[in-house]
Amino acid sequence: MGSFKAIILAAGKGTRMKSATPKVLHKICGKTILDYVLDVTSALRSLKTYVVVGHGAEKVRGLLGEAVTFVRQDRLLGTADAVNRCAPYLKNFRGTVLVLCGDTPLLSKEIVAALLKQHGRTGASATVLTAKLDDPRGYGRIVRDAQGAIKAIREQKDASGMEDKIKEINAGAYCFDAKDLFQVLKEVRKSRQKEFYLTDIVELLLAGNKKVGTVTAQDMTAAFGVNTRQDLAQAQAVIRQRILNAHMARGVTVVDPLTTFIEAGVAIGRDTVIHPMTVIHTDVRIGKNCSIGPMARLRPGTRISDGVEIGNFAEVSRATLGPGVFQKHFSFLGDAAVGAGANIGAGVVTANFDGKNKNRTLIGAKAFVGSDAILVAPTRIGAGAVIGAGSVLPKGRSVPAGKVAVGVPARVIKGAL
């Protein structure tokens, strides 16, 4: 699949989102809409990926960094104009150009791989991905001739009465022969909507006796584009279920998928149980044989070793918990490192923020932190040490290994243990 270059169209305003954030930067399960499309081109090993940006261009560029080549569309004159902005970058390329829409996060690599394979096998100038929808409103229609070959793609606003009834729609993914693509783009004319439609290229290629083919996606979600907040919620529901299914397929128990939220970029070991109403953000790693929740929240940067138990209303952020740690309920561990076998009592809080900086708390192996203790970071608790219930360990204070500290402020009890 590595013999193609990709263009992703991400210049639109996304007016119906009613947001200051560019549409493609809205997040679904911890990743932007555009990230999901880029995942496809990356997985299929695009030789180079070009992202056409316009509205909010600097925000898009700032988020993605140097991973792709950005192409600016200063005036939003339609999809054909957007693709044509890439012509200088591809003038010597003689392979396949894959064009995707930046607002289609449900598009899978398997479907795009099938599109690329069919395009390469048939030697067509263009191959269009289509889908059949019961309700095709908002999508361009695939117009076919009497023999069933594609004849045109008709945008809904330009469709005739008969064309408007067609159920087969344009899914917004295309493969083109690079030379034919940029040659025929010069012939595209402005529509009644004052835009240059990429979809017009089908009729222009056919008029020049070029071959145009189609691939029909069996998964109708492939065509789903995010244009509104309602669309965003629908796409999230699909992706969230995909994520949960993948974890369950790898041996993780999700007690109630309807109330469990796991973002993309999470790793969970076998035989771990995720209880209801739990939220696990991206960049979290959980080991084997753990129990998480119910009603727990694990934030980015959290690392959980094997055999850890995190109970209800517990939160962990940018913390590392060693094997066999117990953090049962009503507690917060932030910017902390907790040693193997340590016990974190109910209501324990690491006060990690001093108003300017996030500070670290170090808790040794088999330490015992009693209920409602507050650990004002930075602080260190030695292996096997005990912090009495309700104690407040002040900023910069340490408790040596094997010692007991109690009180407000907490002081080490001489001779204890």
C-alpha positions as CSV (number, residue, x, y, z in Angstrom):
1,M,0.0,0.0,0.0
2,G,3.0,2.3,0.3
3,S,2.9,3.4,-3.4
4,F,0.5,6.2,-2.9
5,K,0.5,9.8,-1.6
6,A,-2.5,11.2,0.3
7,I,-4.3,14.5,0.4
8,I,-6.6,15.2,3.3
9,L,-9.1,18.1,2.9
10,A,-9.3,20.0,6.2
11,A,-9.9,23.6,5.2
12,G,-13.6,24.0,5.8
13,K,-15.2,26.3,8.3
14,G,-17.5,23.8,9.9
15,T,-20.1,26.5,10.3
16,R,-22.8,24.2,11.6
17,M,-20.5,23.2,14.6
18,K,-21.0,26.8,15.9
19,S,-17.5,26.8,17.3
20,A,-14.3,28.9,17.4
21,T,-12.4,25.6,17.1
22,P,-11.9,24.3,13.6
23,K,-14.2,21.3,12.9
24,V,-11.4,18.8,12.4
25,L,-9.8,19.6,15.8
26,H,-12.9,18.7,17.8
27,K,-12.1,15.6,19.9
28,I,-13.6,12.2,19.9
29,C,-12.4,9.8,22.7
30,G,-9.2,11.9,23.3
31,K,-8.2,12.4,19.7
32,T,-9.1,15.0,17.1
33,I,-11.4,14.1,14.2
34,L,-8.4,14.7,11.9
35,D,-6.2,12.3,13.9
36,Y,-8.5,9.4,13.0
37,V,-8.1,10.2,9.3
38,L,-4.4,10.5,9.6
39,D,-4.3,7.2,11.4
40,V,-5.6,5.6,8.2
41,T,-3.0,7.1,5.9
42,S,-0.2,6.2,8.4
43,A,-1.4,2.6,8.8
44,L,-1.5,2.2,5.1
45,R,2.0,3.7,4.8
46,S,1.4,6.7,2.6
47,L,4.6,7.9,1.0
48,K,3.6,11.5,1.9
49,T,0.5,13.0,3.4
50,Y,-0.6,16.6,2.6
51,V,-3.2,18.3,4.7
52,V,-5.0,21.2,3.0
53,V,-5.8,23.8,5.6
54,G,-7.8,27.1,5.5
55,H,-10.1,28.1,8.3
56,G,-8.1,27.9,11.6
57,A,-5.0,26.9,9.7
58,E,-2.6,27.9,12.4
59,K,-4.5,26.0,15.0
60,V,-4.4,22.9,12.9
61,R,-0.7,23.3,12.1
62,G,0.1,23.9,15.7
63,L,-1.6,20.7,16.9
64,L,-0.2,18.4,14.2
65,G,3.3,19.8,14.1
66,E,5.7,18.4,11.5
67,A,4.1,15.1,11.0
68,V,2.5,16.1,7.6
69,T,3.0,18.7,4.9
70,F,0.5,21.6,5.2
71,V,-0.9,23.2,2.1
72,R,-2.8,26.5,2.5
73,Q,-6.1,27.2,0.8
74,D,-6.4,30.9,1.3
75,R,-9.9,31.2,-0.2
76,L,-12.4,28.4,0.4
77,L,-13.3,27.8,-3.3
78,G,-14.3,24.2,-3.0
79,T,-12.8,20.7,-2.9
80,A,-11.4,20.7,-6.5
81,D,-9.5,24.0,-5.7
82,A,-8.3,22.4,-2.4
83,V,-6.8,19.4,-4.2
84,N,-5.4,21.6,-6.9
85,R,-3.4,23.5,-4.3
86,C,-1.3,20.3,-3.9
87,A,-0.4,20.2,-7.6
88,P,3.1,21.9,-7.2
89,Y,4.0,19.3,-4.6
90,L,3.0,16.4,-6.8
91,K,4.0,17.6,-10.3
92,N,6.6,14.8,-10.8
93,F,4.6,12.1,-9.0
94,R,3.3,9.3,-11.3
95,G,1.5,7.1,-8.8
96,T,-1.8,7.0,-7.0
97,V,-3.2,10.0,-5.1
98,L,-5.6,9.1,-2.3
99,V,-8.0,12.0,-1.4
100,L,-9.8,11.8,2.0
101,C,-12.1,14.2,3.8
102,G,-10.7,15.4,7.2
103,D,-14.1,15.1,8.9
104,T,-14.7,11.4,8.4
105,P,-13.4,9.8,11.6
106,L,-15.2,6.5,11.2
107,L,-13.4,5.6,8.0
108,S,-11.4,2.4,8.5
109,K,-8.1,1.4,7.1
110,E,-9.6,-1.8,5.8
111,I,-12.1,0.0,3.6
112,V,-9.4,2.4,2.3
113,A,-7.1,-0.5,1.7
114,A,-9.8,-2.2,-0.4
115,L,-10.3,1.1,-2.4
116,L,-6.5,1.3,-3.1
117,K,-6.4,-2.3,-4.1
118,Q,-9.3,-2.1,-6.5
119,H,-7.8,1.1,-8.0
120,G,-4.5,-0.6,-8.6
121,R,-6.0,-3.8,-10.0
122,T,-8.3,-2.1,-12.6
123,G,-5.9,0.6,-13.7
124,A,-8.7,3.2,-13.5
125,S,-8.0,7.0,-13.7
126,A,-10.3,7.3,-10.6
127,T,-11.9,5.0,-8.1
128,V,-14.7,6.4,-5.9
129,L,-15.8,4.9,-2.5
130,T,-19.6,4.7,-2.2
131,A,-22.1,3.6,0.4
132,K,-25.8,2.9,0.4
133,L,-27.8,4.8,3.0
134,D,-31.5,4.6,3.9
135,D,-31.4,8.3,4.5
136,P,-28.9,9.9,2.0
137,R,-29.7,13.5,2.8
138,G,-26.7,15.8,2.8
139,Y,-24.6,13.5,0.6
140,G,-23.7,13.6,-3.1
141,R,-25.5,10.9,-5.1
142,I,-23.9,8.3,-7.3
143,V,-25.5,8.4,-10.7
144,R,-25.1,5.3,-12.8
145,D,-25.9,4.4,-16.4
146,A,-28.1,1.6,-17.7
147,Q,-25.2,-0.9,-17.4
148,G,-24.6,0.1,-13.8
149,A,-21.3,2.0,-14.4
150,I,-20.8,5.3,-12.6
151,K,-21.8,8.2,-14.7
152,A,-21.6,11.2,-12.3
153,I,-21.6,12.3,-8.7
154,R,-24.3,14.8,-8.2
155,E,-24.2,17.1,-5.1
156,Q,-27.6,17.1,-3.4
157,K,-28.1,20.8,-3.9
158,D,-27.7,20.3,-7.7
159,A,-29.6,17.0,-7.9
160,S,-32.8,16.6,-10.0
161,G,-35.9,15.0,-8.5
162,M,-35.0,11.5,-9.7
163,E,-31.3,11.9,-8.6
164,D,-32.4,13.1,-5.2
165,K,-34.1,9.7,-4.6
166,I,-30.9,7.7,-5.2
167,K,-29.7,5.9,-2.1
168,E,-26.1,5.3,-3.1
169,I,-23.9,8.2,-2.0
170,N,-20.4,9.5,-2.3
171,A,-18.4,8.5,0.8
172,G,-15.8,11.2,0.2
173,A,-12.8,8.9,-0.4
174,Y,-11.1,8.7,-3.9
175,C,-8.1,7.2,-5.6
176,F,-6.7,9.0,-8.7
177,D,-4.0,8.5,-11.2
178,A,-1.9,11.6,-10.3
179,K,-1.2,12.7,-13.9
180,D,-4.9,12.4,-14.9
181,L,-6.1,14.1,-11.7
182,F,-4.1,17.3,-12.1
183,Q,-4.7,17.5,-15.9
184,V,-8.4,17.3,-15.6
185,L,-8.6,19.6,-12.5
186,K,-7.8,22.4,-14.9
187,E,-11.2,21.8,-16.6
188,V,-13.4,22.0,-13.5
189,R,-15.7,25.0,-13.6
190,K,-17.4,26.9,-10.9
191,S,-20.8,25.5,-9.8
192,R,-23.9,27.5,-9.2
193,Q,-22.7,27.6,-5.6
194,K,-19.6,29.5,-6.7
195,E,-17.4,26.5,-5.8
196,F,-15.1,24.1,-7.7
197,Y,-16.4,20.6,-7.0
198,L,-13.9,17.7,-7.0
199,T,-16.9,15.5,-7.8
200,D,-17.2,17.1,-11.2
201,I,-14.0,15.3,-12.2
202,V,-15.9,12.0,-12.7
203,E,-17.8,13.4,-15.7
204,L,-14.7,15.1,-17.1
205,L,-12.6,11.9,-17.0
206,L,-15.4,9.9,-18.6
207,A,-15.7,12.6,-21.3
208,G,-12.0,12.1,-22.0
209,N,-12.5,8.3,-22.3
210,K,-10.8,7.6,-19.0
211,K,-11.9,4.8,-16.8
212,V,-13.7,5.5,-13.5
213,G,-14.6,2.7,-11.0
214,T,-16.3,2.4,-7.7
215,V,-15.9,0.4,-4.5
216,T,-19.0,0.1,-2.3
217,A,-18.4,0.1,1.5
218,Q,-20.4,-2.6,3.3
219,D,-20.1,-0.6,6.6
220,M,-22.3,2.4,6.1
221,T,-20.6,4.3,8.9
222,A,-17.6,4.7,6.5
223,A,-19.4,7.6,4.8
224,F,-20.3,9.4,8.1
225,G,-19.0,13.0,8.1
226,V,-19.1,15.2,11.2
227,N,-20.8,18.5,10.5
228,T,-22.7,19.2,13.7
229,R,-22.5,18.6,17.4
230,Q,-25.1,15.9,17.0
231,D,-22.8,14.2,14.4
232,L,-19.9,14.5,16.8
233,A,-21.9,12.7,19.5
234,Q,-22.9,9.9,17.1
235,A,-19.3,9.4,15.9
236,Q,-18.1,9.2,19.5
237,A,-20.7,6.5,20.3
238,V,-19.4,4.4,17.4
239,I,-15.7,4.9,18.3
240,R,-16.2,4.4,22.0
241,Q,-17.8,1.0,21.3
242,R,-15.0,0.1,18.9
243,I,-12.5,0.9,21.7
244,L,-14.4,-1.1,24.3
245,N,-14.8,-4.1,21.9
246,A,-11.0,-4.1,21.2
247,H,-10.2,-4.2,24.9
248,M,-12.7,-7.0,25.6
249,A,-11.3,-9.0,22.6
250,R,-7.9,-8.8,24.3
251,G,-9.1,-10.2,27.6
252,V,-10.3,-7.2,29.5
253,T,-13.7,-7.4,31.4
254,V,-15.9,-4.3,30.9
255,V,-18.7,-4.9,33.3
256,D,-21.0,-2.3,31.8
257,P,-20.0,-0.9,28.4
258,L,-22.9,1.5,28.4
259,T,-21.4,3.5,31.3
260,T,-17.7,2.9,30.7
261,F,-15.7,5.6,28.9
262,I,-12.2,4.6,27.6
263,E,-10.4,7.0,25.3
264,A,-8.1,6.1,22.4
265,G,-4.4,5.4,23.3
266,V,-5.1,3.3,26.4
267,A,-3.4,-0.1,27.1
268,I,-5.0,-2.6,29.5
269,G,-3.7,-6.0,30.5
270,R,-5.5,-9.3,30.5
271,D,-7.9,-10.2,33.3
272,T,-8.3,-6.6,34.4
273,V,-11.9,-5.7,35.3
274,I,-13.2,-2.2,34.5
275,H,-16.3,-1.5,36.7
276,P,-19.2,0.8,35.7
277,M,-19.1,4.6,35.5
278,T,-15.3,4.6,35.1
279,V,-13.5,7.1,32.9
280,I,-10.0,6.3,31.5
281,H,-8.4,9.0,29.5
282,T,-5.8,8.7,26.7
283,D,-2.1,7.8,27.6
284,V,-3.0,5.5,30.4
285,R,-1.3,2.1,30.9
286,I,-2.9,-0.5,33.2
287,G,-1.4,-3.9,33.9
288,K,-2.9,-7.4,34.3
289,N,-5.3,-8.6,37.0
290,C,-6.3,-5.1,38.1
291,S,-9.7,-3.9,39.4
292,I,-10.7,-0.3,38.4
293,G,-13.8,1.4,39.6
294,P,-16.7,1.8,39.9
295,M,-16.8,5.5,39.3
296,A,-13.0,5.9,39.1
297,R,-11.1,8.3,36.8
298,L,-7.6,7.7,35.4
299,R,-6.1,10.8,33.7
300,P,-3.3,11.0,31.1
301,G,0.1,9.9,32.2
302,T,-1.1,7.3,34.7
303,R,0.8,4.0,34.9
304,I,-0.8,1.1,36.8
305,S,1.2,-2.1,37.5
306,D,-0.2,-5.6,37.8
307,G,-2.6,-6.5,40.5
308,V,-3.6,-3.0,41.5
309,E,-7.0,-2.2,43.0
310,I,-8.5,1.3,42.5
311,G,-12.0,1.7,44.0
312,N,-15.0,4.0,43.7
313,F,-14.6,7.8,43.5
314,A,-10.8,7.4,43.2
315,E,-8.8,9.5,40.8
316,V,-5.2,9.1,39.5
317,S,-3.3,11.7,37.4
318,R,0.3,11.4,36.1
319,A,1.1,8.9,38.8
320,T,2.8,5.5,38.8
321,L,1.3,2.7,41.0
322,G,3.5,-0.3,41.6
323,P,2.3,-3.9,41.8
324,G,-0.4,-4.7,44.3
325,V,-1.2,-1.1,45.4
326,F,-4.6,-0.6,47.0
327,Q,-6.3,2.7,46.5
328,K,-9.8,1.8,47.4
329,H,-12.0,4.9,47.5
330,F,-12.5,8.6,47.8
331,S,-8.9,9.5,47.1
332,F,-6.7,11.4,44.7
333,L,-3.1,10.6,43.6
334,G,-1.5,13.2,41.4
335,D,2.1,13.4,40.3
336,A,2.9,10.5,42.6
337,A,5.0,7.4,42.6
338,V,3.6,4.6,44.8
339,G,5.7,1.6,45.7
340,A,4.6,-2.1,45.5
341,G,2.0,-3.2,48.0
342,A,1.3,0.3,49.4
343,N,-2.1,1.0,50.9
344,I,-3.8,4.3,50.2
345,G,-6.7,4.9,52.6
346,A,-10.1,6.5,52.0
347,G,-10.0,10.2,51.4
348,V,-6.2,10.5,51.0
349,V,-5.2,13.4,48.8
350,T,-1.8,14.3,47.4
351,A,-1.9,18.1,47.3
352,N,0.3,18.4,44.3
353,F,-0.3,22.0,43.1
354,D,1.2,24.9,45.1
355,G,-0.3,27.6,42.9
356,K,2.6,27.7,40.4
357,N,4.0,24.2,40.0
358,K,2.9,20.5,40.2
359,N,5.0,18.7,42.7
360,R,5.8,15.0,43.3
361,T,4.9,12.7,46.1
362,L,7.0,9.6,46.6
363,I,5.4,6.7,48.6
364,G,7.5,3.7,49.4
365,A,6.7,0.0,49.0
366,K,4.2,-1.4,51.6
367,A,3.7,2.1,53.1
368,F,0.3,2.6,54.8
369,V,-1.4,6.0,54.4
370,G,-4.4,6.3,56.7
371,S,-7.8,7.7,55.8
372,D,-8.2,11.4,55.2
373,A,-4.5,12.1,55.2
374,I,-3.2,15.0,53.2
375,L,0.3,14.8,51.7
376,V,1.4,18.3,50.6
377,A,3.9,17.8,47.8
378,P,6.8,17.6,47.4
379,T,7.1,15.0,50.1
380,R,8.5,11.5,50.6
381,I,7.3,8.5,52.6
382,G,9.7,5.7,53.1
383,A,9.1,2.0,52.6
384,G,6.8,0.5,55.2
385,A,6.1,3.8,56.9
386,V,2.7,4.6,58.3
387,I,0.8,7.9,58.1
388,G,-1.9,8.2,60.7
389,A,-5.5,8.9,59.8
390,G,-6.3,12.6,59.3
391,S,-2.7,13.6,59.4
392,V,-1.3,16.4,57.3
393,L,2.3,15.9,56.0
394,P,3.6,19.4,55.2
395,K,5.4,20.4,52.1
396,G,9.0,19.2,52.0
397,R,8.6,16.8,54.9
398,S,9.8,13.2,54.7
399,V,8.9,10.2,56.8
400,P,11.8,7.6,57.1
401,A,11.2,4.0,56.2
402,G,9.4,2.0,58.8
403,K,8.4,5.0,60.9
404,V,5.0,6.3,62.0
405,A,3.9,9.9,61.5
406,V,0.7,11.4,63.0
407,G,-1.0,14.7,63.6
408,V,-1.5,18.1,62.0
409,P,1.2,18.8,61.1
410,A,2.3,15.2,61.0
411,R,5.3,14.3,63.2
412,V,7.3,11.1,63.5
413,I,6.6,9.2,66.7
414,K,9.9,8.2,68.2
415,G,10.3,4.5,68.8
416,A,7.2,3.5,66.9
417,L,7.4,0.3,64.9
